[in-house]
Amino acid sequence: MAEYHLTTPLTDADVTPLKSGDVVYITGNIYTARDAAHKRLVETLDAQKPLPFDLKGALIYYVGPSPAPPGRPIGSAGPTTSYRMDTYAPRLHSLGLKGTIGKGKRSDEVKAALAEHKAVYLGATGGAGALLSQRITDAKVIAYEELGPEAIRELTVKDFPLLVINDCHGGELYVKPNLG
């Protein structure tokens, strides 16, 4: 298990060395999007209109944060279950998305897209949303404000702690090795 400190946007050179089980600390900008926002992103692509942010090198965090308390940029920001975005993720990876952040297993289609497009799936600790929010230094809605917590936000993070779940080599942290 190795440790990496990466700054967004990510490149193939950033993602390729990562292996499942590695610890990653992200600094820079990441984007939030859940089910409703993903549906809108794909509808925007289908309409051949520009997306609200550049997918190339980007990370999308599957989160619907709670309202910001006084003096903080964001409230609790824990990950949501990722499989609900699995129908959208391969297409977004094909357009340059370098990673997603969430919790839980991913479909075979998503894992194939990670390998094909040199991308990664990162796990954030579920149940630690208040702790994770301490690593978010700024948050602003950039699209679909009417979706409330599911609006797309640009987050500025510093040393946001993550664990590589699925790497671009087919490795998966959730699979137990055959010891017999």
C-alpha positions as CSV (number, residue, x, y, z in Angstrom):
1,M,0.0,0.0,0.0
2,A,1.5,3.3,-1.1
3,E,0.5,6.9,-0.4
4,Y,0.0,9.6,-3.0
5,H,-0.6,13.4,-2.8
6,L,-2.2,14.5,-6.1
7,T,-3.4,17.8,-7.4
8,T,-6.3,18.2,-9.8
9,P,-6.8,18.0,-12.7
10,L,-5.4,14.5,-12.9
11,T,-3.5,13.0,-15.8
12,D,-2.8,9.5,-17.0
13,A,0.6,9.8,-15.3
14,D,-1.2,10.5,-12.0
15,V,-3.7,7.6,-12.2
16,T,-1.5,4.8,-13.8
17,P,0.7,4.1,-10.7
18,L,-2.3,3.9,-8.4
19,K,-3.2,0.4,-7.1
20,S,-6.3,-0.7,-5.1
21,G,-5.6,-0.2,-1.4
22,D,-3.4,2.9,-1.9
23,V,-4.1,6.0,0.1
24,V,-4.6,9.2,-1.9
25,Y,-4.8,12.8,-0.7
26,I,-6.4,15.1,-3.2
27,T,-5.8,18.9,-3.3
28,G,-7.5,21.2,-5.8
29,N,-11.0,21.3,-7.3
30,I,-13.4,18.4,-7.4
31,Y,-17.1,18.4,-8.5
32,T,-20.1,17.0,-6.8
33,A,-22.9,15.2,-8.7
34,R,-25.5,12.6,-7.8
35,D,-28.3,10.8,-9.7
36,A,-30.3,13.8,-10.9
37,A,-27.2,15.8,-11.9
38,H,-25.8,12.9,-13.8
39,K,-29.0,12.6,-15.7
40,R,-28.8,16.3,-16.6
41,L,-25.1,15.9,-17.7
42,V,-26.0,13.1,-20.1
43,E,-29.0,15.1,-21.4
44,T,-26.7,18.0,-22.0
45,L,-24.3,15.8,-23.9
46,D,-27.1,14.3,-25.9
47,A,-28.2,17.9,-26.9
48,Q,-24.6,18.6,-27.9
49,K,-24.4,21.5,-25.5
50,P,-21.4,22.3,-23.3
51,L,-21.2,20.8,-19.8
52,P,-21.0,23.1,-16.8
53,F,-17.4,22.0,-16.1
54,D,-14.5,20.4,-18.1
55,L,-14.5,16.6,-17.6
56,K,-10.8,16.3,-18.7
57,G,-8.8,15.3,-15.7
58,A,-11.8,15.9,-13.3
59,L,-13.0,14.0,-10.3
60,I,-16.7,13.7,-9.4
61,Y,-17.6,13.2,-5.8
62,Y,-20.9,11.4,-5.3
63,V,-22.2,13.6,-2.4
64,G,-25.3,15.6,-1.5
65,P,-23.9,17.8,1.3
66,S,-25.9,19.3,4.1
67,P,-26.3,23.0,4.4
68,A,-23.2,24.9,5.5
69,P,-23.2,25.9,9.2
70,P,-22.1,29.5,10.0
71,G,-18.5,30.2,9.1
72,R,-18.0,27.0,7.0
73,P,-18.2,26.6,3.2
74,I,-20.2,23.3,3.4
75,G,-22.0,21.1,5.9
76,S,-21.5,17.3,6.3
77,A,-20.2,15.9,3.0
78,G,-20.1,12.1,3.2
79,P,-20.2,9.9,0.1
80,T,-23.3,8.3,-1.3
81,T,-23.6,4.9,-2.8
82,S,-21.9,4.9,-6.2
83,Y,-23.7,2.2,-8.1
84,R,-26.6,4.5,-8.8
85,M,-24.3,6.5,-11.2
86,D,-23.0,3.3,-13.0
87,T,-25.2,3.8,-16.1
88,Y,-23.6,7.3,-16.6
89,A,-20.0,6.8,-15.5
90,P,-18.6,4.9,-18.6
91,R,-19.7,7.7,-20.9
92,L,-18.2,10.4,-18.7
93,H,-14.9,8.4,-18.4
94,S,-14.8,8.2,-22.2
95,L,-14.8,12.0,-22.3
96,G,-11.9,12.4,-19.9
97,L,-13.3,12.0,-16.4
98,K,-10.3,10.7,-14.4
99,G,-12.0,9.5,-11.3
100,T,-15.1,9.2,-9.2
101,I,-15.4,9.3,-5.4
102,G,-18.1,7.4,-3.4
103,K,-18.8,4.3,-1.5
104,G,-19.7,0.7,-2.4
105,K,-19.0,-1.6,-5.4
106,R,-19.1,-0.6,-9.1
107,S,-20.4,-2.5,-12.0
108,D,-18.3,-4.5,-14.5
109,E,-19.1,-1.8,-17.1
110,V,-17.6,0.9,-14.9
111,K,-14.5,-1.2,-14.1
112,A,-14.0,-1.8,-17.8
113,A,-14.2,1.9,-18.5
114,L,-11.6,2.6,-15.8
115,A,-9.2,0.2,-17.5
116,E,-10.0,1.6,-21.0
117,H,-9.7,5.2,-20.1
118,K,-7.0,5.1,-17.3
119,A,-9.3,6.3,-14.6
120,V,-9.8,5.3,-10.9
121,Y,-12.6,4.8,-8.4
122,L,-11.8,6.2,-5.0
123,G,-13.6,5.5,-1.7
124,A,-14.4,8.1,0.9
125,T,-15.2,7.0,4.4
126,G,-18.9,6.6,4.9
127,G,-20.3,8.0,8.1
128,A,-17.5,10.5,8.3
129,G,-19.1,13.4,6.4
130,A,-18.5,16.0,9.1
131,L,-14.8,15.0,9.3
132,L,-14.5,15.1,5.5
133,S,-16.1,18.5,5.3
134,Q,-13.1,19.9,7.3
135,R,-10.9,19.2,4.2
136,I,-13.2,21.3,2.0
137,T,-12.1,24.9,1.9
138,D,-14.6,26.4,-0.5
139,A,-17.8,25.3,-2.2
140,K,-20.0,26.9,-4.8
141,V,-22.9,25.8,-6.9
142,I,-22.0,25.9,-10.6
143,A,-25.0,24.1,-12.1
144,Y,-28.6,22.9,-11.5
145,E,-29.1,25.0,-8.3
146,E,-32.8,23.9,-8.3
147,L,-31.6,20.4,-7.4
148,G,-30.7,21.6,-3.9
149,P,-28.2,19.1,-2.3
150,E,-27.9,17.4,-5.7
151,A,-26.8,20.6,-7.5
152,I,-23.3,20.4,-9.0
153,R,-20.8,22.1,-6.8
154,E,-17.2,22.9,-7.3
155,L,-15.4,22.1,-4.1
156,T,-11.9,23.2,-3.3
157,V,-10.2,20.6,-1.2
158,K,-6.9,20.2,0.6
159,D,-5.5,16.8,1.4
160,F,-8.9,15.2,1.0
161,P,-8.3,11.6,2.2
162,L,-9.4,8.7,-0.1
163,L,-8.7,5.1,-0.7
164,V,-8.2,3.5,-4.1
165,I,-11.0,0.9,-4.5
166,N,-10.8,0.2,-8.3
167,D,-7.6,1.0,-10.2
168,C,-7.1,1.1,-14.0
169,H,-5.3,-2.3,-14.0
170,G,-8.4,-4.3,-12.8
171,G,-7.5,-4.3,-9.2
172,E,-10.3,-4.1,-6.7
173,L,-10.0,-3.6,-2.9
174,Y,-13.3,-5.3,-2.2
175,V,-12.2,-8.6,-3.8
176,K,-10.5,-11.1,-1.4
177,P,-7.4,-12.7,-2.7
178,N,-7.5,-16.5,-3.1
179,L,-5.3,-17.8,-0.3
180,G,-5.9,-21.4,-0.8
